[in-house]
Amino acid sequence: METIAGVEIYPILSLLIFFSFFVGLGLWVFTYKKEKINEMSQIPLNDNQIV
């Protein structure tokens, strides 16, 4: 693998993609509406809803 020209860019690109995905996911989670999170967390406890 060391003899392939330009192979050193792939680990850098994969790290950047991995890092930006999880940063974006973290931002999405922290900016999500608290009311919606509370509503979704109550779904398993609601017995009166038809599945």
C-alpha distance matrix in Angstrom:
0.0 3.8 5.4 5.5 8.8 10.0 7.2 9.2 12.2 11.4 12.2 15.1 16.4 16.3 18.2 20.7 21.4 21.9 24.1 26.1 26.8 28.3 30.2 31.6 32.5 34.2 36.1 37.2 38.4 40.4 42.0 43.0 46.8 48.3 51.0 48.5 46.6 50.0 51.0 47.9 48.3 51.8 50.9 50.7 54.0 56.0 57.8 60.0 57.4 57.0 53.5
3.8 0.0 3.8 5.6 7.8 9.2 7.3 8.2 11.8 12.2 12.7 15.0 16.9 17.4 18.7 21.0 22.3 23.0 24.6 26.7 27.9 29.2 30.7 32.4 33.6 35.0 36.8 38.3 39.6 41.2 42.8 44.1 48.0 49.4 52.3 50.0 48.1 51.5 52.7 49.8 50.1 53.7 53.0 52.8 56.1 58.1 60.1 62.3 59.8 59.5 56.1
5.4 3.8 0.0 3.8 6.3 9.1 8.3 10.3 13.4 14.1 15.4 17.4 18.8 19.7 21.5 23.3 24.5 25.6 27.4 29.1 30.3 31.9 33.4 34.8 36.2 37.8 39.4 40.7 42.2 43.9 45.3 46.6 50.4 52.1 54.8 52.4 50.8 54.2 55.3 52.3 52.8 56.4 55.6 55.5 58.8 60.7 62.6 64.7 62.0 61.6 58.2
5.5 5.6 3.8 0.0 3.8 6.4 5.8 8.8 11.0 11.5 13.6 15.6 16.3 17.4 19.6 21.1 21.9 23.4 25.4 26.8 27.8 29.8 31.3 32.4 33.8 35.6 37.1 38.2 39.9 41.7 42.9 44.1 47.9 49.7 52.4 49.9 48.4 52.0 52.8 49.8 50.6 54.1 53.2 53.3 56.7 58.3 60.3 62.3 59.4 59.0 55.5
8.8 7.8 6.3 3.8 0.0 3.8 5.6 8.1 9.7 11.2 13.7 14.7 15.4 17.3 19.3 20.3 21.4 23.3 24.9 25.9 27.4 29.6 30.6 31.6 33.4 35.2 36.3 37.6 39.5 41.1 42.2 43.6 47.3 49.3 52.0 49.6 48.3 52.0 52.9 50.1 51.0 54.5 53.7 54.0 57.4 59.0 61.1 62.9 60.0 59.7 56.4
10.0 9.2 9.1 6.4 3.8 0.0 3.8 5.5 6.1 8.2 10.8 11.3 11.9 14.1 16.0 16.6 17.9 20.0 21.4 22.3 23.9 26.1 27.0 28.0 29.9 31.7 32.7 34.0 36.0 37.5 38.5 40.0 43.8 45.8 48.5 46.2 45.0 48.6 49.6 46.9 47.8 51.4 50.7 51.1 54.4 56.0 58.2 60.0 57.2 57.0 53.7
7.2 7.3 8.3 5.8 5.6 3.8 0.0 3.8 5.5 5.9 8.2 9.8 10.6 11.9 14.0 15.4 16.4 17.9 19.7 21.1 22.3 24.3 25.6 26.7 28.3 30.0 31.4 32.6 34.4 36.1 37.3 38.6 42.4 44.2 47.0 44.6 43.1 46.7 47.7 44.8 45.6 49.2 48.4 48.6 52.0 53.7 55.8 57.7 55.0 54.8 51.4
9.2 8.2 10.3 8.8 8.1 5.5 3.8 0.0 3.8 5.6 6.4 7.3 9.2 10.8 11.9 13.4 15.1 16.5 17.6 19.3 21.0 22.6 23.6 25.1 26.8 28.2 29.5 31.2 32.8 34.2 35.6 37.1 40.9 42.6 45.6 43.4 41.8 45.4 46.6 43.9 44.5 48.2 47.7 48.0 51.1 53.0 55.3 57.3 54.7 54.7 51.5
12.2 11.8 13.4 11.0 9.7 6.1 5.5 3.8 0.0 3.8 5.8 5.3 6.2 8.7 10.1 10.7 12.3 14.3 15.4 16.4 18.2 20.3 21.0 22.3 24.2 25.8 26.8 28.3 30.2 31.6 32.7 34.3 38.1 40.0 42.9 40.7 39.4 43.0 44.1 41.5 42.3 46.0 45.5 46.0 49.2 50.8 53.2 55.1 52.3 52.4 49.3
11.4 12.2 14.1 11.5 11.2 8.2 5.9 5.6 3.8 0.0 3.8 5.4 5.1 6.1 8.5 9.8 10.5 12.1 14.0 15.3 16.3 18.4 19.8 20.9 22.4 24.2 25.6 26.7 28.5 30.2 31.4 32.7 36.5 38.3 41.0 38.7 37.2 40.8 41.8 39.0 39.8 43.4 42.7 43.1 46.4 48.0 50.3 52.2 49.4 49.4 46.1
12.2 12.7 15.4 13.6 13.7 10.8 8.2 6.4 5.8 3.8 0.0 3.8 5.5 5.1 6.1 8.6 9.9 10.4 12.0 14.1 15.3 16.7 18.1 19.8 21.0 22.4 24.2 25.6 27.0 28.5 30.2 31.5 35.3 36.8 39.7 37.6 35.8 39.3 40.5 37.8 38.2 41.9 41.5 41.7 44.8 46.7 49.0 51.1 48.6 48.7 45.6
15.1 15.0 17.4 15.6 14.7 11.3 9.8 7.3 5.3 5.4 3.8 0.0 3.8 5.5 5.2 6.2 8.7 9.9 10.5 12.2 14.2 15.6 16.3 18.1 19.9 21.0 22.3 24.1 25.7 27.0 28.4 30.1 33.9 35.5 38.6 36.6 35.0 38.5 39.9 37.4 38.0 41.7 41.5 42.0 45.0 46.8 49.3 51.3 48.7 49.1 46.1
16.4 16.9 18.8 16.3 15.4 11.9 10.6 9.2 6.2 5.1 5.5 3.8 0.0 3.8 5.4 5.1 6.1 8.5 9.8 10.5 12.1 14.4 15.2 16.2 18.1 19.8 20.9 22.2 24.2 25.7 26.8 28.2 32.0 34.0 36.8 34.6 33.3 36.9 38.0 35.5 36.3 40.0 39.5 40.2 43.3 44.9 47.4 49.2 46.5 46.7 43.6
16.3 17.4 19.7 17.4 17.3 14.1 11.9 10.8 8.7 6.1 5.1 5.5 3.8 0.0 3.8 5.4 5.1 6.0 8.5 9.9 10.5 12.4 14.2 15.3 16.4 18.3 19.9 21.0 22.5 24.4 25.8 26.9 30.7 32.4 35.1 32.8 31.2 34.8 35.9 33.1 33.8 37.5 36.9 37.4 40.6 42.2 44.6 46.5 43.9 44.1 40.9
18.2 18.7 21.5 19.6 19.3 16.0 14.0 11.9 10.1 8.5 6.1 5.2 5.4 3.8 0.0 3.8 5.5 5.1 5.9 8.4 9.8 10.8 12.1 14.0 15.3 16.4 18.2 19.8 21.1 22.5 24.2 25.7 29.5 30.9 33.9 31.9 30.1 33.6 35.1 32.5 32.9 36.7 36.5 36.9 39.9 41.8 44.3 46.4 43.9 44.4 41.5
20.7 21.0 23.3 21.1 20.3 16.6 15.4 13.4 10.7 9.8 8.6 6.2 5.1 5.4 3.8 0.0 3.8 5.5 5.1 5.9 8.4 10.0 10.4 11.9 14.0 15.2 16.2 18.0 19.8 21.0 22.2 23.9 27.7 29.5 32.5 30.6 29.2 32.7 34.1 31.8 32.5 36.3 36.2 37.0 39.9 41.5 44.3 46.1 43.5 44.1 41.3
21.4 22.3 24.5 21.9 21.4 17.9 16.4 15.1 12.3 10.5 9.9 8.7 6.1 5.1 5.5 3.8 0.0 3.8 5.5 5.3 6.0 8.7 9.9 10.4 12.1 14.2 15.3 16.3 18.2 20.0 21.0 22.2 26.0 28.0 30.7 28.4 27.1 30.8 31.9 29.4 30.3 34.0 33.6 34.4 37.5 39.0 41.6 43.3 40.6 40.9 38.0
21.9 23.0 25.6 23.4 23.3 20.0 17.9 16.5 14.3 12.1 10.4 9.9 8.5 6.0 5.1 5.5 3.8 0.0 3.8 5.6 5.3 6.4 8.7 10.0 10.7 12.4 14.4 15.4 16.6 18.5 20.2 21.2 25.0 26.5 29.3 27.1 25.4 28.9 30.2 27.6 28.1 31.8 31.6 32.1 35.1 36.9 39.4 41.4 38.9 39.4 36.5
24.1 24.6 27.4 25.4 24.9 21.4 19.7 17.6 15.4 14.0 12.0 10.5 9.8 8.5 5.9 5.1 5.5 3.8 0.0 3.8 5.5 5.4 6.1 8.5 9.9 10.6 12.3 14.2 15.4 16.6 18.3 20.0 23.7 25.2 28.3 26.5 24.7 28.2 29.8 27.6 28.0 31.7 31.9 32.6 35.4 37.2 40.0 42.0 39.6 40.5 37.8
26.1 26.7 29.1 26.8 25.9 22.3 21.1 19.3 16.4 15.3 14.1 12.2 10.5 9.9 8.4 5.9 5.3 5.6 3.8 0.0 3.8 5.5 5.0 5.9 8.4 9.7 10.4 12.0 14.1 15.3 16.3 18.0 21.8 23.7 26.7 24.8 23.6 27.2 28.6 26.5 27.4 31.0 31.1 32.2 35.0 36.5 39.4 41.0 38.5 39.4 36.8
26.8 27.9 30.3 27.8 27.4 23.9 22.3 21.0 18.2 16.3 15.3 14.2 12.1 10.5 9.8 8.4 6.0 5.3 5.5 3.8 0.0 3.8 5.5 5.2 6.1 8.6 9.9 10.5 12.2 14.3 15.4 16.4 20.2 22.0 24.7 22.5 21.2 24.8 25.9 23.6 24.5 28.2 28.0 29.0 31.9 33.4 36.1 37.8 35.2 35.9 33.2
28.3 29.2 31.9 29.8 29.6 26.1 24.3 22.6 20.3 18.4 16.7 15.6 14.4 12.4 10.8 10.0 8.7 6.4 5.4 5.5 3.8 0.0 3.8 5.3 4.9 6.0 8.5 9.6 10.3 12.1 14.1 15.1 18.9 20.2 23.2 21.3 19.4 22.9 24.5 22.2 22.6 26.4 26.5 27.4 30.1 31.8 34.7 36.6 34.3 35.3 32.7
30.2 30.7 33.4 31.3 30.6 27.0 25.6 23.6 21.0 19.8 18.1 16.3 15.2 14.2 12.1 10.4 9.9 8.7 6.1 5.0 5.5 3.8 0.0 3.8 5.4 5.1 6.2 8.6 9.9 10.6 12.3 14.2 17.9 19.4 22.6 21.2 19.6 23.0 24.8 23.1 23.6 27.3 27.8 29.0 31.4 33.1 36.2 37.9 35.7 36.9 34.6
31.6 32.4 34.8 32.4 31.6 28.0 26.7 25.1 22.3 20.9 19.8 18.1 16.2 15.3 14.0 11.9 10.4 10.0 8.5 5.9 5.2 5.3 3.8 0.0 3.8 5.4 5.1 6.1 8.6 10.0 10.6 12.1 15.9 18.0 20.8 19.1 18.1 21.7 23.0 21.3 22.4 26.0 26.2 27.8 30.3 31.6 34.7 36.1 33.6 34.7 32.5
32.5 33.6 36.2 33.8 33.4 29.9 28.3 26.8 24.2 22.4 21.0 19.9 18.1 16.4 15.3 14.0 12.1 10.7 9.9 8.4 6.1 4.9 5.4 3.8 0.0 3.8 5.5 5.1 6.2 8.7 10.0 10.5 14.3 16.0 18.7 16.7 15.2 18.9 20.2 18.1 19.0 22.7 22.8 24.2 26.8 28.2 31.2 32.8 30.5 31.6 29.3
34.2 35.0 37.8 35.6 35.2 31.7 30.0 28.2 25.8 24.2 22.4 21.0 19.8 18.3 16.4 15.2 14.2 12.4 10.6 9.7 8.6 6.0 5.1 5.4 3.8 0.0 3.8 5.4 5.1 6.2 8.6 10.0 13.6 14.6 17.9 16.6 14.7 18.0 20.0 18.4 18.7 22.4 23.2 24.5 26.7 28.4 31.6 33.3 31.3 32.8 30.8
36.1 36.8 39.4 37.1 36.3 32.7 31.4 29.5 26.8 25.6 24.2 22.3 20.9 19.9 18.2 16.2 15.3 14.4 12.3 10.4 9.9 8.5 6.2 5.1 5.5 3.8 0.0 3.8 5.5 5.2 6.1 8.5 12.0 13.8 17.0 16.0 14.9 18.2 20.1 19.0 19.8 23.2 24.1 25.9 27.9 29.3 32.6 34.0 31.9 33.5 31.7
37.2 38.3 40.7 38.2 37.6 34.0 32.6 31.2 28.3 26.7 25.6 24.1 22.2 21.0 19.8 18.0 16.3 15.4 14.2 12.0 10.5 9.6 8.6 6.1 5.1 5.4 3.8 0.0 3.8 5.6 5.3 6.0 9.8 12.0 14.7 13.1 12.3 16.0 17.3 16.0 17.3 20.7 21.2 23.2 25.4 26.4 29.7 30.9 28.6 30.1 28.2
38.4 39.6 42.2 39.9 39.5 36.0 34.4 32.8 30.2 28.5 27.0 25.7 24.2 22.5 21.1 19.8 18.2 16.6 15.4 14.1 12.2 10.3 9.9 8.6 6.2 5.1 5.5 3.8 0.0 3.8 5.5 5.3 8.8 9.9 12.9 11.5 9.8 13.2 15.0 13.7 14.3 17.9 18.7 20.5 22.5 23.9 27.2 28.7 26.7 28.5 26.7
40.4 41.2 43.9 41.7 41.1 37.5 36.1 34.2 31.6 30.2 28.5 27.0 25.7 24.4 22.5 21.0 20.0 18.5 16.6 15.3 14.3 12.1 10.6 10.0 8.7 6.2 5.2 5.6 3.8 0.0 3.8 5.6 8.4 9.1 12.7 12.4 10.8 13.7 16.1 15.5 15.9 19.2 20.7 22.5 24.0 25.5 29.0 30.4 28.7 30.8 29.4
42.0 42.8 45.3 42.9 42.2 38.5 37.3 35.6 32.7 31.4 30.2 28.4 26.8 25.8 24.2 22.2 21.0 20.2 18.3 16.3 15.4 14.1 12.3 10.6 10.0 8.6 6.1 5.3 5.5 3.8 0.0 3.8 6.4 8.5 11.6 11.3 10.9 13.9 15.7 15.6 16.7 19.7 21.0 23.4 24.8 25.7 29.3 30.3 28.4 30.4 29.2
43.0 44.1 46.6 44.1 43.6 40.0 38.6 37.1 34.3 32.7 31.5 30.1 28.2 26.9 25.7 23.9 22.2 21.2 20.0 18.0 16.4 15.1 14.2 12.1 10.5 10.0 8.5 6.0 5.3 5.6 3.8 0.0 3.8 6.3 8.8 7.7 7.6 10.9 12.2 12.0 13.5 16.3 17.4 19.9 21.5 22.2 25.7 26.6 24.6 26.6 25.4
46.8 48.0 50.4 47.9 47.3 43.8 42.4 40.9 38.1 36.5 35.3 33.9 32.0 30.7 29.5 27.7 26.0 25.0 23.7 21.8 20.2 18.9 17.9 15.9 14.3 13.6 12.0 9.8 8.8 8.4 6.4 3.8 0.0 3.8 5.5 5.5 6.6 8.9 10.1 11.0 12.6 14.8 16.2 19.1 20.1 20.5 24.2 24.7 22.9 25.3 24.6
48.3 49.4 52.1 49.7 49.3 45.8 44.2 42.6 40.0 38.3 36.8 35.5 34.0 32.4 30.9 29.5 28.0 26.5 25.2 23.7 22.0 20.2 19.4 18.0 16.0 14.6 13.8 12.0 9.9 9.1 8.5 6.3 3.8 0.0 3.8 5.4 5.1 6.2 8.6 9.9 10.5 12.6 14.7 17.4 17.9 18.6 22.4 23.2 22.0 24.7 24.2
51.0 52.3 54.8 52.4 52.0 48.5 47.0 45.6 42.9 41.0 39.7 38.6 36.8 35.1 33.9 32.5 30.7 29.3 28.3 26.7 24.7 23.2 22.6 20.8 18.7 17.9 17.0 14.7 12.9 12.7 11.6 8.8 5.5 3.8 0.0 3.8 5.5 5.1 6.1 8.7 9.9 10.9 12.9 16.0 16.2 16.2 20.0 20.3 19.1 22.0 22.0
48.5 50.0 52.4 49.9 49.6 46.2 44.6 43.4 40.7 38.7 37.6 36.6 34.6 32.8 31.9 30.6 28.4 27.1 26.5 24.8 22.5 21.3 21.2 19.1 16.7 16.6 16.0 13.1 11.5 12.4 11.3 7.7 5.5 5.4 3.8 0.0 3.8 5.4 5.0 6.2 8.5 10.0 11.0 14.3 15.3 15.2 18.8 19.3 17.5 19.9 19.4
46.6 48.1 50.8 48.4 48.3 45.0 43.1 41.8 39.4 37.2 35.8 35.0 33.3 31.2 30.1 29.2 27.1 25.4 24.7 23.6 21.2 19.4 19.6 18.1 15.2 14.7 14.9 12.3 9.8 10.8 10.9 7.6 6.6 5.1 5.5 3.8 0.0 3.8 5.4 5.2 6.1 8.8 10.3 12.8 13.9 14.8 18.5 19.7 18.1 20.6 19.7
50.0 51.5 54.2 52.0 52.0 48.6 46.7 45.4 43.0 40.8 39.3 38.5 36.9 34.8 33.6 32.7 30.8 28.9 28.2 27.2 24.8 22.9 23.0 21.7 18.9 18.0 18.2 16.0 13.2 13.7 13.9 10.9 8.9 6.2 5.1 5.4 3.8 0.0 3.8 5.5 5.1 6.4 9.1 11.6 11.7 12.6 16.4 17.5 16.6 19.6 19.3
51.0 52.7 55.3 52.8 52.9 49.6 47.7 46.6 44.1 41.8 40.5 39.9 38.0 35.9 35.1 34.1 31.9 30.2 29.8 28.6 25.9 24.5 24.8 23.0 20.2 20.0 20.1 17.3 15.0 16.1 15.7 12.2 10.1 8.6 6.1 5.0 5.4 3.8 0.0 3.8 5.5 5.4 6.8 10.2 10.5 10.4 14.1 14.7 13.4 16.3 16.2
47.9 49.8 52.3 49.8 50.1 46.9 44.8 43.9 41.5 39.0 37.8 37.4 35.5 33.1 32.5 31.8 29.4 27.6 27.6 26.5 23.6 22.2 23.1 21.3 18.1 18.4 19.0 16.0 13.7 15.5 15.6 12.0 11.0 9.9 8.7 6.2 5.2 5.5 3.8 0.0 3.8 5.4 5.4 8.3 10.0 10.4 13.8 15.0 13.3 15.5 14.6
48.3 50.1 52.8 50.6 51.0 47.8 45.6 44.5 42.3 39.8 38.2 38.0 36.3 33.8 32.9 32.5 30.3 28.1 28.0 27.4 24.5 22.6 23.6 22.4 19.0 18.7 19.8 17.3 14.3 15.9 16.7 13.5 12.6 10.5 9.9 8.5 6.1 5.1 5.5 3.8 0.0 3.8 5.6 7.1 8.2 10.0 13.4 15.3 14.4 16.9 16.1
51.8 53.7 56.4 54.1 54.5 51.4 49.2 48.2 46.0 43.4 41.9 41.7 40.0 37.5 36.7 36.3 34.0 31.8 31.7 31.0 28.2 26.4 27.3 26.0 22.7 22.4 23.2 20.7 17.9 19.2 19.7 16.3 14.8 12.6 10.9 10.0 8.8 6.4 5.4 5.4 3.8 0.0 3.8 5.7 5.4 6.5 10.2 11.9 11.5 14.5 14.4
50.9 53.0 55.6 53.2 53.7 50.7 48.4 47.7 45.5 42.7 41.5 41.5 39.5 36.9 36.5 36.2 33.6 31.6 31.9 31.1 28.0 26.5 27.8 26.2 22.8 23.2 24.1 21.2 18.7 20.7 21.0 17.4 16.2 14.7 12.9 11.0 10.3 9.1 6.8 5.4 5.6 3.8 0.0 3.9 5.4 5.4 8.5 10.2 8.8 11.3 10.7
50.7 52.8 55.5 53.3 54.0 51.1 48.6 48.0 46.0 43.1 41.7 42.0 40.2 37.4 36.9 37.0 34.4 32.1 32.6 32.2 29.0 27.4 29.0 27.8 24.2 24.5 25.9 23.2 20.5 22.5 23.4 19.9 19.1 17.4 16.0 14.3 12.8 11.6 10.2 8.3 7.1 5.7 3.9 0.0 3.8 5.7 7.6 10.5 9.9 11.9 10.9
54.0 56.1 58.8 56.7 57.4 54.4 52.0 51.1 49.2 46.4 44.8 45.0 43.3 40.6 39.9 39.9 37.5 35.1 35.4 35.0 31.9 30.1 31.4 30.3 26.8 26.7 27.9 25.4 22.5 24.0 24.8 21.5 20.1 17.9 16.2 15.3 13.9 11.7 10.5 10.0 8.2 5.4 5.4 3.8 0.0 3.8 6.1 9.1 9.8 12.6 12.7
56.0 58.1 60.7 58.3 59.0 56.0 53.7 53.0 50.8 48.0 46.7 46.8 44.9 42.2 41.8 41.5 39.0 36.9 37.2 36.5 33.4 31.8 33.1 31.6 28.2 28.4 29.3 26.4 23.9 25.5 25.7 22.2 20.5 18.6 16.2 15.2 14.8 12.6 10.4 10.4 10.0 6.5 5.4 5.7 3.8 0.0 3.8 5.6 6.3 9.6 10.6
57.8 60.1 62.6 60.3 61.1 58.2 55.8 55.3 53.2 50.3 49.0 49.3 47.4 44.6 44.3 44.3 41.6 39.4 40.0 39.4 36.1 34.7 36.2 34.7 31.2 31.6 32.6 29.7 27.2 29.0 29.3 25.7 24.2 22.4 20.0 18.8 18.5 16.4 14.1 13.8 13.4 10.2 8.5 7.6 6.1 3.8 0.0 3.8 5.6 8.1 9.5
60.0 62.3 64.7 62.3 62.9 60.0 57.7 57.3 55.1 52.2 51.1 51.3 49.2 46.5 46.4 46.1 43.3 41.4 42.0 41.0 37.8 36.6 37.9 36.1 32.8 33.3 34.0 30.9 28.7 30.4 30.3 26.6 24.7 23.2 20.3 19.3 19.7 17.5 14.7 15.0 15.3 11.9 10.2 10.5 9.1 5.6 3.8 0.0 3.8 6.6 9.4
57.4 59.8 62.0 59.4 60.0 57.2 55.0 54.7 52.3 49.4 48.6 48.7 46.5 43.9 43.9 43.5 40.6 38.9 39.6 38.5 35.2 34.3 35.7 33.6 30.5 31.3 31.9 28.6 26.7 28.7 28.4 24.6 22.9 22.0 19.1 17.5 18.1 16.6 13.4 13.3 14.4 11.5 8.8 9.9 9.8 6.3 5.6 3.8 0.0 3.8 6.3
57.0 59.5 61.6 59.0 59.7 57.0 54.8 54.7 52.4 49.4 48.7 49.1 46.7 44.1 44.4 44.1 40.9 39.4 40.5 39.4 35.9 35.3 36.9 34.7 31.6 32.8 33.5 30.1 28.5 30.8 30.4 26.6 25.3 24.7 22.0 19.9 20.6 19.6 16.3 15.5 16.9 14.5 11.3 11.9 12.6 9.6 8.1 6.6 3.8 0.0 3.8
53.5 56.1 58.2 55.5 56.4 53.7 51.4 51.5 49.3 46.1 45.6 46.1 43.6 40.9 41.5 41.3 38.0 36.5 37.8 36.8 33.2 32.7 34.6 32.5 29.3 30.8 31.7 28.2 26.7 29.4 29.2 25.4 24.6 24.2 22.0 19.4 19.7 19.3 16.2 14.6 16.1 14.4 10.7 10.9 12.7 10.6 9.5 9.4 6.3 3.8 0.0
